[in-house]
Amino acid sequence: MARQRSPLSTAILDLGRRFGYRKTVWILDFLAGWALAVRANDWQPIDAEAYAAYWKLSRAKGFRDQQTWRDLFPDEPTPNERIIRARAEYERLIAEQQREPSRAEIAAFIATMPA
């Protein structure tokens, strides 16, 4: 009997097929970073400058990261909507695990959310 994949692993495999390994890793890292900055902003949308300021990146790096996101996801100027939609599930995950998820867990979780 074949072992079934979880929705999470299926979503990550789909990203890998669509974008390749390196871009998938970048997407996951960027999503986690943006999500943590949104959470620190009381779950309000942020822009590239707020993202850069939160992570103490240069303003230019924040805008370059946002442009890379837009190149990969042209229908989403920022991941704000995806992340804010994931808030309830994120909070459920924290309550269920009784701990703050790791950056990798956040990234994988948000990557599985529909665009």
N, C-alpha and C positions, 0 to 999 in steps of 0.2 A: 504494500500500500504506500503510495506516495505521500510524503509529508506536505501539508499545506502551508503556504507562506502567510505570514501575518499581513494585514493591510499596510502596516508600516514598512516592512521589508519590500513589499510589492511596489509601494510608492517610490522608495529610494531606488529600486532597480529600474523603474520607469524613468526616473530622472537621469540615471546613468545611461540608459539607452538613448535618451533624447539629447543629452548634452555632453556625455562622456564623463569619465571619472573626475578629472581635475575641476571641471566646471561644477559638477555636482557637489564636490567637497566645498567649493567656494560658496555655492548657493546655500548650503546648510549652515556654514559659518556665518554668512551675512544675515540670514534669517534669524539666527539666534541672537546675533549682536543687535540687530534692529529691534527684535522683540524685547530684549532686556532694556533697551533705551525707551521704548514705548511704555513698558511697565513702570519705569522710573519716572515717566512723565504722566503718571496717574491714568494710564491707558488712553491718553489723548494722542491723536496723530502727530507725528514729528516730520521734520524735513532733514535733508542731508546735513545741514549745519548742526542741528540738534544731535543727530547720530554721531557726527564727528566730535562734538563737544563732550558727549557722554563718554566716549571711548578715548578721549584725549588724542584724537587724530588731527591731522591738519585739515583745514577746511577743504582744500583741494582733494585730499584723499576721500573725504566724505562724498564729494560730488563725483569723483571717479567711480567709487563703489556704486553710487546710485545710477550712474550711466551704464555700468556693467549690468546691473539689475534690469534696467530698461531695455538693453540690447537683448537680454535673454527672455524677458517677459514684456514684450512691447505693449500689451494691454493693461499693464499694471505700472503706473508711474513710480509707486513705492509699494512696499509690502504692508503698508498700514492697514488696509481693509482686511487682508488675510489674517493679520495678527490680531486685530481687534475682534474679528469673528471667532478666533480661537480662544479668546479670554476665558469663557465659561469652562471649556474643556481643560484649559491650562490650570485653572483654579481647582477643578475636580481632581486633576492629576496630583496636585499638591496635597489635597485633603486625603486622597487615597493612599499616597506614599508616605504621608506625614513628614515630608521633607521637601526642600526646594529641589526641583529637577536640575540635572547638570546641563551645561550649555549644549552638549551633544544631544541630550534627550529633548531639550526645547527645539533644537534645529530639526530633528527627525520628526517630532510631533507636528510642527508647523508646516513642514514640507508635505505632510500627508493631507493637509487641509486643501479643499478645492479652491481654485483661483477665483 
